[in-house]
Amino acid sequence: MIDYEKKSLGELLKEKIFYNIISIDKKDLIELSTLFVEKEYSHNEMLVKAGEKWDKVFFIHKGIIRLFYTNLEGQDYNKGFFWENQLLWPIAPSARKNNSLFNISALETVTVSVCNFSSFYSWLTRHGYWERFALPYVELFVEDKFRREYEFLTNSATERFRHFCTEYSDLVGRIPDYHLASYLGVTNVTLSRIKKSIDFNLC
């Protein structure tokens, strides 16, 4: 048993990841679980560096993982965050073929179950689960990209912050302001002013 809810990894994957595949076989999940190993990453430790091949699948048991770009001056731009009971894997075919354009690191101390993507993909295709697994992920990914693009083009920084508070209230207190500001496309000073201008507890 690897989990933090008194459930096996297979049970967690069924409940959190493969919930849309009603017919998934318990034996198949047990087989999949054997492909994963548990690993802990310390705060700010890299899971994947820009320029390296991203060939791993991460199921997050505890902690927050951030994805970010770094420019030539060493400044970071946060791309996204992943947290407990989420699966992080290279969705785009180009992300699996080419070296990563961005970094993936632990924002907190992170505990994950890790599997090679090639083994994960082989298991999915061998048991006929790939399309039923991948399509919903791709749809959610595209939907999130469209929403984020819409917010950046039409919403003010205050509106973007309010939306983040509404959608991810549990994360606001866990993500440092300078990282959240980068994700929202504002400076840390601007985010501080936004917080002061509204009732942060009711945002």
Disulfide bonds with the S-S distance in Angstrom:
none
